[in-house]
Amino acid sequence: MNEITREEGKKRGRRPKNQKKEYVINQERSKFYVDVSDDKENLDLIFSLLKKANAKNYGREINFKDLYLLLLTMVTDKDIEKLQEISLSEMEKVERSLDEYNKKNNTNLALGEFLVKRLGLN
């Protein structure tokens, strides 16, 4: 393989099971695209909020960017936790539960053993 085309430090093959890929933010990025075309409920909510915000006699038109920037300042740590929770797959929730159980009980159960124990199977 041509070594020039491979990224520096990037290895080929499977990633070890417990190794997480570090999320890197591109700080030079300045434009974001939000596609809600498949989400009619939220699209209607956005239009409703913009319609309410622009029901006024004075001032410039309020656009989605204005709405977004205002709402962005209202995000709390609880909201961040909620976002993190909804980002988990079902299997990741099970793995998290296993890790918490092992830590709490000072054990080192495998996933299968943990499920048998939690479900009460014999």
N, C-alpha and C positions, 0 to 999 in steps of 0.2 A: 504494500500500500504506500502511496505517496505521503510522506510525513508532512509535507508542506500544507496539505489540505486539512489535516487533523488539527483541532483546536489544542492549544497548549494545555497540558495536564489532563486532558480528557482521555479516559480509558475506555476500551471496548469491552463488551460483554455485559453480563447481568450485574446489577448493583446488589451488594449484600443486603440481606433481609431487613435489618434494623437501621440501615443507613438512609437518612433523609436527604433529599436534594435541597440545597440551600436556595432560597428564593432571593434573587438579585433584582433590585429595582433599577431600571434605567432612568436615572435622574435627568437626563437630557430630553426625555420625552415630554412634550408639552401639549399634545392633542390626544384626546380620548374619544372613542366612539361607543355609544350606548345603543344597542339594538334591542328595541322592545316591540318589534313588529309582530312577533309570535305571542306576545303577552298582552292580550286585549285589555284585561282588567287594569294593569298598571299603566298602559297607554292611555286609557280613559281617565285614570286618576291624574296623570300628568296634564292632560288637556283641561280637566276640570280645575285643577289648581292654577294653571296659567290663565284660564278664563276669569276666575275669581280675582286673581292678582291684577289683571288688566281692566277690571270693572271700576274705573276711576276717571276723573275728568282732567287731571293734570299729570305731567310727568311723561317720561319716555315709556315705550313698550317694555314690559318685563318679559324676558325670554327664558328658555330652559336653563341657560348658564347662570342667570341670576338666582333662579329657584334652587338649583343644585348647590351653588356656593353658600347660600343661606343655610340650607339643610345640612351641608357638610360640617358647619360649625356646631351643629347640635348633636353630633355623634358622640356618645359617651363610651366609657370603658365597658359598661354592660352591653352596649350595642356591638362592640367589637367581639366580646365573648359569644354573643348570640350568632354573629357571622361565622366565627370559628366553629361553633357547634353545628351549624347547618352545612358547613363545608365537609363534614365527615361522612364517609360512606358507612354502610351498616357493618362491614367487616372491621373498619377502623374503630368503630365504637366498641365492638367485641374485644379487639386487641387492647384498647385503652382500659376496658374493664378488667381484662386479664392482668395487665401491668399493675393496676391499682390493687387488685387482689393479692398478687405476689408481693408487692411492697408492704401492704398492710399486715399480711400473715407471715411475712418473712419466708416465703416459699419460692420455688422455681418451677411451677407447673407449666407443662406444655399446653397448647391451645386445646387439644383433644381431652386431656386430663381435666382441665378447667371446665370445659363444657359438660363432661360427665358429672363432675362434682356439683355444678350449679343447677343442672337439670335433674339431679337425683337419679341418674340412671345407674344400673348395676349390671 
